[in-house]
Amino acid sequence: MKKILLGIVVAIFAISAYGVDCSVRKTCKQMSSCAEAYEYLNKCGHTRLDRDRDGVPCESICR
């Protein structure tokens, strides 16, 4: 639960910090931060970033 809450806070912060281009499909290896991964997941709906569908994208980055 704490991870999800932290992720939401980070994602909210990231929305103002990043200009995500939803037309570009990035993989987790191409993400520079957990915040960027959350923004791609939430803003662009790139659900493949969250393979186990637990709300946390790119588990290799967002631990």
Secondary structure, DSSP 8 states (H G I E B T S, - for coil): -HHHHHHHHHHHHHHHH----TTS---GGG-SSHHHHHHHHHHH--GGG-TT-SS---TTT--
